Amino acid sequence: MSASDLHLLVLLLLVLVAGLALGAMAYVSYRHPALATPLMVASGGAAVLVACVGVILTR
């Protein structure tokens, strides 16, 4: 397995985990509307983290 294949695998796993986390946050905010604002802040933080990891993986 080459380094490029490993980067693609890590990227795929990151996308899958982020999708699951966003789905879970959407479900929780639907069931408990009072948590919508904290979850928006958390999803914003997750977006920044994903962007940073994307920049690192492209180098």
C-alpha beads as a LAMMPS data file, in Angstrom:
LAMMPS data file: protein, C-alpha beads

59 atoms
58 bonds

1 atom types
1 bond types

-500.0 500.0 xlo xhi
-500.0 500.0 ylo yhi
-500.0 500.0 zlo zhi

Masses

1 110.0

Atoms # bond

1 1 1 0.000 0.000 0.000
2 1 1 1.535 3.282 -1.066
3 1 1 1.413 6.556 0.817
4 1 1 -1.103 7.956 -1.668
5 1 1 -3.444 5.013 -1.067
6 1 1 -3.122 5.537 2.666
7 1 1 -4.011 9.233 2.292
8 1 1 -7.107 8.333 0.290
9 1 1 -8.153 5.760 2.883
10 1 1 -7.734 8.244 5.730
11 1 1 -9.695 10.842 3.760
12 1 1 -12.514 8.363 3.107
13 1 1 -12.672 7.415 6.790
14 1 1 -12.678 11.086 7.774
15 1 1 -15.590 11.792 5.439
16 1 1 -17.540 8.810 6.784
17 1 1 -16.985 9.784 10.420
18 1 1 -17.889 13.420 9.700
19 1 1 -21.075 12.283 7.949
20 1 1 -22.059 10.124 10.901
21 1 1 -21.337 12.945 13.346
22 1 1 -23.352 15.456 11.320
23 1 1 -26.228 12.994 11.068
24 1 1 -26.176 12.443 14.818
25 1 1 -26.127 16.200 15.478
26 1 1 -29.031 16.726 13.086
27 1 1 -31.034 14.014 14.858
28 1 1 -30.303 15.438 18.326
29 1 1 -31.178 18.986 17.272
30 1 1 -34.450 17.708 15.761
31 1 1 -35.380 15.841 18.943
32 1 1 -34.143 18.538 21.347
33 1 1 -34.472 22.003 19.745
34 1 1 -32.835 23.710 22.748
35 1 1 -29.537 22.067 21.753
36 1 1 -29.578 23.489 18.222
37 1 1 -27.308 26.479 18.980
38 1 1 -24.556 24.505 20.761
39 1 1 -24.662 21.925 17.993
40 1 1 -24.237 24.637 15.349
41 1 1 -21.101 25.822 17.144
42 1 1 -19.829 22.239 17.348
43 1 1 -20.486 21.625 13.654
44 1 1 -18.671 24.863 12.809
45 1 1 -15.694 23.651 14.790
46 1 1 -15.852 20.294 13.014
47 1 1 -15.883 22.073 9.649
48 1 1 -12.741 23.986 10.584
49 1 1 -11.080 20.736 11.686
50 1 1 -11.996 19.000 8.424
51 1 1 -10.689 21.952 6.423
52 1 1 -7.362 21.845 8.278
53 1 1 -7.026 18.102 7.764
54 1 1 -7.841 18.569 4.072
55 1 1 -5.070 21.113 3.724
56 1 1 -2.643 18.780 5.478
57 1 1 -3.602 15.835 3.269
58 1 1 -3.142 17.799 0.053
59 1 1 0.490 18.664 0.889

Bonds

1 1 1 2
2 1 2 3
3 1 3 4
4 1 4 5
5 1 5 6
6 1 6 7
7 1 7 8
8 1 8 9
9 1 9 10
10 1 10 11
11 1 11 12
12 1 12 13
13 1 13 14
14 1 14 15
15 1 15 16
16 1 16 17
17 1 17 18
18 1 18 19
19 1 19 20
20 1 20 21
21 1 21 22
22 1 22 23
23 1 23 24
24 1 24 25
25 1 25 26
26 1 26 27
27 1 27 28
28 1 28 29
29 1 29 30
30 1 30 31
31 1 31 32
32 1 32 33
33 1 33 34
34 1 34 35
35 1 35 36
36 1 36 37
37 1 37 38
38 1 38 39
39 1 39 40
40 1 40 41
41 1 41 42
42 1 42 43
43 1 43 44
44 1 44 45
45 1 45 46
46 1 46 47
47 1 47 48
48 1 48 49
49 1 49 50
50 1 50 51
51 1 51 52
52 1 52 53
53 1 53 54
54 1 54 55
55 1 55 56
56 1 56 57
57 1 57 58
58 1 58 59
